[in-house]
Amino acid sequence: MAKKLVIVESPAKAKTIEKFLGRDFEVRASMGHIIDLPKKGLGVNTRKDFAPKYEVIEKKDKLIDELKAASKRAEEVYLAPDPDREGEFIAWSLKNILELQNPRRAVFNEITKRAVQDAIRKPRQINEDLFNAQQARRVLDRLVGYKISPLLWRRIQSGTSAGRVQSVALRVICDREAEIRAFEPEEYWSIVATLSKQKQAERFEASLVSRLKDVDALNGDEASGDTEEPATAESNGANGSKQTKTGRGRIKISSKEEADAILTDLQDATYSVLKYDEREQRRQPPLPYTTSTLQQDASLRLYFKPKKTMSLAQQLYEGMELGARGHQGLITYMRTDSTRISDEAQGKVKEHIAQNFGDPYVGQGRVGKAKATTQDAHEAIRPTDVSLTPQIVKSHLSADQFKLYNLVWRRFVASFMTPAVFDTVRADIVARQYVFRATGSNLKFPGFYAVWSREEDEKLLPVMKVNEELTCYGLKPDQHFTQPPPRYSEASLIKELEELGIGRPSTYVPIISTIQDRGYVDQEQRRFVPTWLGETINEVMNKHFPEIVDTGFTADMERKLDDVEDGKRSWIEFLSTFYGAFKSTMEKAEAEMDRVQKPLEETDEQCPECGRNLVIRTGRFGRFISCSGFPECSYRRSVVNKTGALCPQCGGDLVERKTRQKKRIFYGCGNYPTCNFAIWERPVPDLCPNCGGLMVVPKGSQEPVCYNEVVLVQRGNEETPPQDGAAATSAGTGRKKATASTAKKKATSTTKKATATKRATATRRKTADVSENGNEKVASTSKTTRRATTSTSKGTTKATTKTPARRSTTTAKTAGTATGGTKATR
């Protein structure tokens, strides 16, 4: 009997589903998309209803033949790609390329036995509207990218590009940078009093907030603005600026003279309690994760990049081997903009909370207010089985998989627990004509904090009575300056794009990756800084394509795509309306756009070959230093970012570098390959106060620690960064991996000898640095024979090294030993 065929996207997903369906089913993977628009050329016929010209993706022919053969043997074919627009496009592609007559579309939001079997029992037809929405998005992005990008190549720089969404994201970053540059800081002062109840040792602090005559206005303004906020990382105002608090009745101290005048007024003043309020405050639990909030929280709490977060989430969704429990998916579909939870899942999580925490902890669950852009096609991201606690599955997951699953599980459980209850205290304290304020809180009932960590410190105040006199131990004035709005991090940029309605859950990672890969932005301290190229592209796009980079226009495009998905609008009509105006804009830009030449950055150095000034240029691989006399003088070298710290092995400068493959930042000795010291942790110029050694800032920390005493002990045998992985910032190349193990004081003699041998080998290698746009490469030298003679008590050892065009090989011949001739090949 012929088996029923199920086609999914990935092998991991296929492996999980096959175990759920049994012997009557064969499950195969399409390995993602099988067709796409061509890599070269527009691939869209704008004269015939924007008909796309799809091509089979390279190296997919054999796979397609295998799927065709399997589909012909099967009595029924089920198409089960992911439940979104892209998945619908893959299902449509499979139907047409495999020439399937009546395939069934199986859709499930979680990869569990029940969900998969239900989807097979209740299949549907391919949703043409969903497919058309994805096709319209793909064609729209191709029209924008393939029409504008060649123009940017000719007028600005080769390799640049524009995109319907990426250009808007770049504009958001550039606009924030412009705000920062235009920002003018304002001086302000704060005054803090250290107080206690009379004849008591316990002290607390109170800040000057108002004058006595204005305190009623201050309290009234604050009462009208009181709101209850959930305790979530994304509600902390990450995109806002750090400004001094302003409002009716609040005192403003703008200079040292004003602060000194207040301190003079307060000399020998008596401090007494003007008002003492105790109240109960309830803090609501957070909502379950959407794609956006998961990426934000994973960035803030776990220091995961969005790309890494989604990769791990995909693995958890597709399924893991859980020993006796078998292979199953651990979380629901990870691309969603909804906080909705199914009734069945709500019942199970409430039952779990009651059993493990007690009935007082069972909450109703918060309902998030749906935004206009919310599609609500899938549930929020949650565990498929709440009884699979993080500790139960920990042994079956990698460290990073566990961290992400732990975050998702705790967030989901916390969202259905009761609010946390605090006893809050606020005391207004009067001294002459001034009012100070002290606040404190005490956690009365933890509620959802039983599983969700608190970020704020608890401050307690003593019980006080109105008119009670207090003892003042001193006043501390502090100068401050208002701060500009912070640059965007990956988390805050995703939040901003979501709030503006730019992009959809599946597009946040590609947007952020593209603007970095193109060299439009750099990251400094995990925040985006636009490069010259990025700002130039943004300026040109704003001038010649204002609609494309307009946030309102782009958000409107997303809403119209949603209308296509809902069947309210024809995808051809949608593209026709857009393309008419876009074509006119393109023609105008072609005629008016001027060529932009980047100004050279001059340095104080002189060329070591011809004596002319050195300048900093930008090529396709990044920034590099070259002679201003190019092409007459071809001297060039890479730009090295010094950290100010010195190498603990040789005293050279420690510089910032990047690994060759994944472009991870590490820090290595500038004297490489003579010295191969390299570390992942960022070094600082200060020396350890205890041992005088290197100080570094570990990942996820803000404070420097001693490298020898702390980092090496914690890291153990973890692999150190390879010095030969340096790209644009490397000072040389080589084949040996750097190691920090030699920094350990108690290294064995064997380890020392092995390290010495590696260094000697690296030193003996003759390299010729050939820089190409800032990337240093090693030019293969002609065949060279080196001879090294080492005297021994029994004879002589001769080592001959030959360096052909490929990998170098060293052969050591040993003669005259007690055991006869011995050959050792390294």
C-alpha angles and dihedrals in degrees: 000000000000116000125236112251124223118189119199132168106252137035091233090056091046092052092053096046095046090062091053097050103046135214097322091068133068115200121200134174128232090203091233122297119009098190134034142159112287119275091229123048132016095283092201126101102219091184096057108051093292091288107188120225103220122195131196108257114252116272092013096102095090092047091050091051090052092049091048091053092048092048092052091054093049125087091210133018123208120194110208111170119146117306099251141080093281091048090051089052090053090049091051090048092052092049093053101037094045090043093231115180103203113359120177120232111222116195127186132166095207133030101236128127094252095046094046095047091048090052091052092048092049108036124165137201122271108279105238093192092055090048092048091051090055092044091050091050091049094048092044092052091046092052093051097041100042095044100045101033098066089051090053090049091057098042104034119010140328115259096030121129144184128215137187092243105017091058090054091050089050090050091052090054094045092048090053090050089052089052090052093050093047093047116113113199119229123212120235136164135217128202121204125191123208108216143168139180111271115278092006127115097210110102133194137180130243127189126219106249110159150353116263093247091055101043095097091055090048094051092046093051092049093047092054091051099046112127133167114238130192116246097248131137092232093058094062097095096252091166097047130093125253103245134161113265113261133184145119113313096009115130119240120203109191104175146023089253091059091047092050091049091054092047089052090051090051097053110126090357121158116237119211137165111265098176134002119191128185118185141158116247126193121207115203122227120249124262121254116270127279120190091265098047092044091054091047096048094043088053094048099039105027101024089234119154113234090248091055092045093055093045091054091044090053090054092050091047095049093050146265133224107254102184112238090008090062129217116328144145115263102199137031124253109311100211106078140120096199131097092198118129124197119249091242093054091047091054093050096048092049090050090050092050092049093050097045104032106017136254095286088067096055111105133186095244124247121264113216119220107249115236123224089252096049112117095189091201094140140026123263117275108277141146113280089223117024091198088068094086120192091255092054094054098033095097091054097051135070117248093261094043089053093050092053095043090048089053094049094045095049093045092052095047092044091053090064097045127094123270119272113252123217133186102220126194129196123183124189110202123195127210114176106305095344132089124210124192131211124184134190141165140201124203105239100175121009098209109166090003085080087083104013118072121238119232101192127078119239117241121194128201127201119248109267138182129222112268091015111145119235135200118244118209097184149314123251118201117198130190118223138175127211111253128225119244109283123252116259121269120201089263096048092044091055089049091050093048091050092050090049091049092242115150129343134258093278094050105054095084096047090048094054093042094050098052089050096044091051091054094243094127138023128202121238115181089346093305130111120252117181116235125222088262092050094050091046092051090047092049092049093046091049091051101044104021105031094156094052092057096038109113093212093051093048092048089050089053089055091051091050090051087053088053089054089052091051092050093246095117137032113245091220092052089049093053094043092055092050098042097052094063093035093056091055091048090051093052091050092048092050089057099041108033112106126210114262121213119193112234114239118250109228123215132201091240128099126222110263090214105046106006097240122130120280119232135193115242133181123228135171090281097047139267123342140166121246141160118280086224094069127170091027088051117035099191113140140154139172127274110253121203107210119208096203090240124113128230111258090215104050107001095247125139116280108226136188116256141166131229115248100238110032097021092232114169117243136158124241141169115278090221093069128170090030088053120026101188110145136163138178095221119088110250123220129208094242119096126228109270091216105046104007090239135131119304121208139179109235121219112278093019135099100198123078119238135189111277096208098044102037116016100045092048093050096043097049111173097352112143115258123223116279112244090209088063092073114122126179094356101044121120093209143340137247145152101245125095116238118237133196094197091097088068090071110103095214098051114148121250090247092057091048092052092048091051092048090052091052092050092048091051092049091048093050092055112102110220133182113205111223112181122203112187093328099318112112116216132186114242114214111245125220117267108297130181119208124188125202121183122203121185118223133178091251104037147309130303118210120195118196121187123195121190113199124175092277129045114337117243127203121202121188119199118199120195136180098026124146090256096046130246114350128187121205119183121197 
